[in-house]
Amino acid sequence: MGLLKRKTLMAAKIESTAYTAESLANADSSHNFYDASMKVGIDTNQRMSVNTFSNRKSTNGGRSATITFKTDLVGNGDGAAPGWADLLFPACGFVKATNTFGPVSEVPGSSVKTLTIAVYEDGRKKLAKGCVGSFKLVCESGKDMMLEWTFTGAYVQTTDASMLTPTYPTLVPLRFADATVALGSYTPCLQKLEIDAGNNVILREDPAETSGFKGAIITDRNIVGTADPESQLVAGYDTYGKWLANTEESFSVAVDDGTDVVTITAPKCEITNIDEGDRNSLRTDPISFQANLDSSGDDELTIAFSASV
């Protein structure tokens, strides 16, 4: 019997008590999770024979899991934060306040959450708990806007299990079109934009756990991004001058599909590198940038959901 790769789905649920696994049901898979994969990591301790070149039976060390998947950037149809955002952003250290998600510097608990995640593979189920992660927003002109997620947690087990039967949302993703992009007072013409939450995720060792790990935790954050605007004269936009001067200026992207609006804002964006670029014989200035604190910290980037007007 073989397992079909296309028959793969993922389920995830916020843990009521951080690092304590939850039971998963159909509703926990009712999101459009694409290309879901769970890579299990089990440390193997080699045990050598003392008087020959042969090996003795090995033992296992820590047992971890890395989960990767994608989601659409999509609203909920009435301007409020969608379910996938309420589920995933808090486990990446981005907490909601009035339909706006922003970073916090905290351990999992009241605000930052951990997830129980399972990947179902055509009748086989891989399970992990205490999962936290990071994300990257990928935007290409005229194409669907996507989020790429990477979560890390403590591996629990792999068992045979029936596939869940979720009810998937019908809303389509926002396109990176009719978008308002602003870098200070400049409106760049670009083909691709990426923003990376840049969370540093580590596993917490705990000998009380079967896996050897309690779960994962975010210990640092460095929000960065890249964009490929068309080159400009210095009089139009002094890209190199701003790089030299460590200039900070507001960067924002707003996308409206006629029902929902998603606005991403970095109040103090700083160029950290400029490369040489060519897009169909048109010169570009591919830039790297970082999002700096605005005033007191934990305010370098926000992702807001609202209704179209």
ABEGO torsion letter per residue (X at the ends): XBBBAABBBBBBBBBABBGBBBBBBAAAABBBBBGBBBBBBBBBBBBBBAABABBBBBBBBBBBBBBBBBBBBBBAGAGBBBAAAAAAAAAAGBBBBGGBBBBBBBBBEAABBBBBBBBBBGGBBBBBBGBBBBBBBBBBBGBBBBBBBBBBBBBABBBBBBBBBBBBBABBBBBBBGBBBBBEABBBBBABBBBBAGBBBBBBBBAABAAGBAEBBBABBBBBBBBBBBBBBAAABBAAAAAAAGBBBBBBBBBBAGABBBBBBBABBBBABBBBBBBGGBBBBBBBBBBBBAAAEGAABBBBBBBBX
